[in-house]
Amino acid sequence: MELFSTSLSFCRVGSPPKPKLFHLRAIPRRNTSIVPSSVKLSHLRPTSISSVARRNGIGLGIRIRPGREWCNGFVRASKREDGLPESFGGGIVIGSSLTVILAVMNRVLYKLALVPLRNYPFFLAQILTFGYVAVYFMVLYLRYRSGIVTREMLALPKSRFAAIGALEAIGVASGMASAAMLPGPAIPILNQSFLVWQLVFSVLILGRKYSTNQILGCLLVTAGVIIAVASGSGGGQVVSQVELMWPALMIASAAFQSGASILKEFVFIDGARRLKQGKPPDIFVVNSFGSGFQALFVFLLLPFLSSLRGIPFSELPAYLKSGAACFLNFGGNLVDCQGAPLLPLLFIATNMAFNISLLNLVKMTSALVASLAATLAVPISIYVLSLPLPYLPHGTSLNTSFIIGSAILVLGLTLYNLPKPKDELKFN
């Protein structure tokens, strides 16, 4: 009999009665579960639950949160089989909204940051890769000194973080290789396979179960983004003149990066099982070690990555020096670096905040929900970039296909989040 490995939440209706001893027994998921009205749940202890479970031959993986509210004797699990909460609480709504806002700002500011650094996008990418390692580990050290991060968290197996870093580095390398051979409008369209890969990997790695409306919702989100992005790409001839291997490599790049995101979610779930207090590891543990291993693998691939950008490895030091001068807007022989360092610094700060918010949303919900929130930002950012902006004074017009694609995307998100029958436990 399969039971849950999750937390229980309660809501209060009236005054709690006196404590009473009771026994647990497992029932099929489809049935409802009832707690006798004479049971005071806030007085339960994990040890007593475990002993009752052992006597009944049941292996329970649940945690009781004492002092919480309760609801006419009904108890329900706080997460569904697909990893989503039963109902989106205020924290999740705020976290999702913040992620969408930061995702839009991230895309818009990236476009603005490339105005002064149009000749140095590879330099900006390396700043993000290696600079974040120093920042994340500095924050991790401060959180360790303050007691937020424990020795247990730091002792988690590093093989998972190495796998995350390797997948992200390979995803970057394969993405850059295919992007060099693909027309620009095809890249964001092919990247929408990211959501499909996440569905597949969350089932294979995490054992998640998705309903028909959730699968259909994800597919509608993907279709909506493709229609919205392709609205200005010039018809269906986007990838018709390139070899099949390059679109396939871009789709494989999305698979590597989606695999890394699912592994991050696995680290949170597995970490909660390993840690004594039963709570998931701090997000800066995952961010710091994941980014550290990614930087290591990117460093090993640097000659290959620089050649993909048309920069011979022997000329890379001079390129980085010129990129740093343009980034700081300081030094001689600078051309078209107006807006630096303000615009690049704004992008870096926003990108860091976005990555932290995104990983926090993964911790609160799931990698797929976090990706859906970030995907919602795609048409919004396209609309914002169509407006006249500082350093980008010439706006563009959006056609009907963009509006239709955006509507399909919102429909997909709504369909994905439709209520699902609740799983419950029964107490006798």
N, C-alpha and C positions, 0 to 999 in steps of 0.2 A: 504494500500500500504506500503510495508516494505521498509525502507530506511536504509542508513548506519549510524553507530555510529563510525566514524573513522576520520582521518585527510585527507585533500586534499593536493596533491602535484602538482606543476606546473613546466613547462619548457618554457623558453623564445625563441621565434623565431621572430626576428625583434624588433622594438620599440613599446612600449605599447601606444595605443591611449588614448584619453581623457576619464575620468570617465563617466559612464552613468548608470542611474537607470534601473534596470531590475527586472523581477519577476521570481520566481522559480515554477516549477510544477513537480510533480513526474511522472515517466514513468516506464514501466516494465523494469526489469533488463536486458533483452536480447537486448534491443534497445541501440543504441549509444546515446551519449548526446553531445550537441554542445553549446558552449558559443558564443554569438555574438562577432565578432572581435572588436566591439566598446566598450567592457567592460574591464575595468582595474581591475583585480582581487585583486591586492595588496592594493586597496583602500577600499575593502569591510570590513565591521565591523560585528561582530556577532549580535549586536543589530538590525542592519538593516535587516540582514538575518532572524532573529527571527520574526521581525514584518511582513516581507513579507510572511513568512511561516504561521504565524497565520492568516493573511488575506486569505490565500489560504487553510486553514484547514489542514496544514501539520505539523507534529511533526518532526523536524530535529534534529539529534544528531551529527552535524558535526562541525569541527573547521577549520577556515581558518588560514593558516600560512602566514602572510603578508610578502611582500618583496621577495617571492620565484619566481622562473622562471615559464614561461608558454609557451604553445605549440599550436599556431595556433587556439586558442579558444577552444581546447579540454581539458576537465578536467576529471580526473579519480580518483577513490578511491584508497588509498594507500594500502589497504588490501583486500584480497579476502574473500569469505565466510568461507573458512577453516582456516582463521586466518593468512595466509601467506602473505608476501608482494607481490605486483604485479611483482616486479623484485628484485632480490637480489642485493642490493647496496653494496658499498665497505665495509661499517661497518659490515654488516651481513656476508659477505664473510670472513672478517678478524676474526669476532667473532666466526664463525663456525670453521674456521681453527685452531684458538687458542684453542677452546674446544677440538677438535680432538687430537691435540698435547698434551695438558695437560691430556686428558683421557689416552693416551698411556703411558705417564710418570707416571701417577697415578698407573696404573696396574703393570708396571714394578717395580717401587719403592716399591710398597706394597709387591711384591714377595721378593725383596731384604731386606726390613725391617724385614721380618719374618725369615731371616737367623739368626740374633742375638736373635730375640724374638720368636723363633719357639715354645718355651714352654709357651709363654705368649701372645697369640693372643687376649684373652679376655681382658687383661690389655690394649693392644693397642686400642681396640675398645672403651673402656671407656675413654681413653685419648681423642680420637676423639669426643666422644659424649659430655663430660663435659668440655673439654678444649676449644672447639669451642664456647661455650656459653660465656665464659669470653672474648675471643678475639673479637667475633662479637659485643657484647654489648660495648666493649671499642671503637671499630671503629665507632659504631653507635653514641656514645656520642660525639666523635670528630667531626663527620659529622653534628651532631645537633648544636654543638657550632659554627661551621663554616657556618651555615645557609643552608647547602645542604638538611638536613632533617628538616622538619617543624613540628610544634605542631599538625597540621592537620594529618600528616602522622602517628604520634605516637598515635593519638586518633582513628585510624581505629578500627573497632570491633575486639576484641581479640578472639571471638568464632571461627573465621576461622583459626587463628593460632593454637588454641587448637585442632581443628579437624586435622590440618596438623600434629602436633606433635603426636597426638594419633595414626593416621594411620601409621606414620613412625615407631613408637615404636612397634605397633602390628605387622607390617611387619617384623621388626627385630626379634621379639620374635618367630613368626611363621616360619620365615626363618631358624632361628637357630634350632628350634625343628625338622623341617623336614630334615635339613642338617645333623643332627646327625644320621639319619636313612637311608640316601641315599648315594649311591656310588659317589665319587668325580666328575667324568665326567658328571653325570646326572644334577648336580646343575646348571652350566651355561647354559645348554640346556633348562631346564625347566624355567629358568629366562627370556628366550626370549619371554615368553608370556607377558612380560611387555609392549611391543609395541602394541600387540593386545588389551590389557586392556586400553591402552591410547587412541586408536582409539574409543573404545566403550564409555569411560567416557567423552571424548571431545565432542562426539555427544550428550550424555545424559545431561551433566552438562553445557557445553558451547554452545550447539546448533550448533556445526560446521557441515558443509556439505563437504563430500569428494567425489572426482570423482572416477571412476572405476580404472583409472591408479594409483591413489594415494593409494587406498586400496590394489591393486595388488602389488604395490611397497613395501608397508610395509610387506606384506606376503612374498615377495621374500627376503627382508632383514632378516626377521626372519628365513626363510628356509636356507639362505646362512650362517648365523651364526651357526645354528644347524649343518649343514654339516661340516663347518670348525672346530667347537669345537669337534664334534664327530669323527673327522678323526683319532684321536689317542686314542679313548676310548675303543676300543676292540669290535666293532660290535654292534649289536642290543640288546645285553643282559644287557644293562646298568641298566634298572629298572625292569627287568623281575622277579627278585627274591625278591622284596620288596612289602609290602602291598600297595594297591592303595591309601590309605589315605595319605601316606607321599608325593608322587608326587602331589596329589591334594592340600595338605597343602602348598607346595612350590609354586604352581601356585597361590594359594590364597594370599601368601605373596607378590608375584609380583603385584597382584591386589591392595592390600593395599598401596603399595609404588607408584604405578602409579596413584592411586586416590589422593595421597598427592601431586604429581607433577601437576596434573590438577587443584587441589585447589589453588596451588601457582599461576598458570596462571590466575585463576579466581580472586584472590586477586589483581593482577595487573590491570585487566580489570575493576573490580568493584571499585578499588581505584581511577582510573582515572575519573570515574563518580562522585565519592564523593568529590574529592579534587577540590578546587576553580579554580586552574590554569588548570585543565583538564589533567594533566600529571600523569603517574602511580607512585606509591610510590617507594621510594628508595629501591634498592635490599637489603640493610643491615637492613631495617625495617622488610622485609619478612624473611631474613636469621636469624636475631637475635631472633625474637619472635617465629618463627617456631622451631629453635634449642632449645630455652629455654623450650618450652612445650614438645618437644621430650625428653630432658634430664629429665624433671620431670616425665614423664611416664616411661622412662627406669629405673629411680631410684626406682619407685614403683614396677617395674617388676624384680628388681635386684636379689632377692632370686631365682626366677624361672629361670632367664637367667644363673645365675652362676651354678645352678644344671644341666642345659642342657650341660654345658661345663665340667661336672664332678667335679665341685668344690663345696663342701658343704658350705653352707652359713656361718657356724661358722669358716671355714678356709679361707674365702674370705679376711679378713684383712692381714693375713700372705702372701697370694698369691699376693695381690697388692703390699705389701712391697717388696717382692722378685722381682716382675715385674719392680718396680721402680728402684731397684738396678741394674738390668740387663739393663734397658733402659738407665740409666746414665753411665753404665759400671763402677760402683764405689761401693766398698764394698767387703766383703769377700765371699768365697764359690761361686764364679761366674764360670759357666761352659758354654762354647760355646756362649759367648756374644760378640765375635769379630765383629766389624763393628758398634757397638753402641758407642755413641749416634748419630753418623753422619747419618747412613742410616735411622733410624726411624724419625729423624728430617727432613731430606730431603723429606721423604714420607709425613709427616704431613704438611709441607709447600706446597708441590705440591697438596696434596688433598684439602687443603683449597683454593688454587688458582683455582683448577678445579671446586669446588663447586660454587665459586663466578662466574666464567666464564659461567658455565652451567646455573645458575639462570639468569645471564644477557642475555644469549641467549634466555631463556624462555620469558624474558621481551621484547626483540627485535622481536621475531618471535612467537613461540608457544612451549608448552611442548613437542609436538610430534617431531618437528624439532630438538629440543635440544637432545632428546633421539636418533634420527637417527644419529646425529653427534657423540654422545657417542658410539653408536653401531658400527660405522665404525672403532672405535679404537680397537674393539675386535680382529679381525684377524691380525691387524697390531701389536698389543701387543703380540699376540701368536708368530708371526714371530720374533719379537725382542727377546722374551724369549727363542726362539730356538737357538739363537746365544750364543757363549761363552761370559759371562759377569763377572765382578768382583764379587767374592764370589759365583758365579755360573759358574764355568769354563767349565762344561761339557754341550755342546749344544745338541740339538736333531734334528733329520731330520724330515721334513714335507713331507707328501705324496700327491698324486694327489687330493685326496678328499678335502684337505685344499685349494688348488688352485681353484678347482671348486666352493667350498663354498664361497670363497672370491670374485670370479667373479660374482656369483649370487647376493651377497650382493651389490656390486657396481652397478649392473644392476638394482636392486630394488631401490637404492638411485636415480639413473638417471631417472627411470620411475616415481618416486614420484615427482620429481622436473620439469617434463615436463611442458611447458607453458600451462596456462588455459585461456579461454576467459575472458576478462576484464569486470568488472562491472563499469558502468559509471552513472553519473547524467546528466540530461538535463536542460539547462537554456533557457528561452525564453525572 
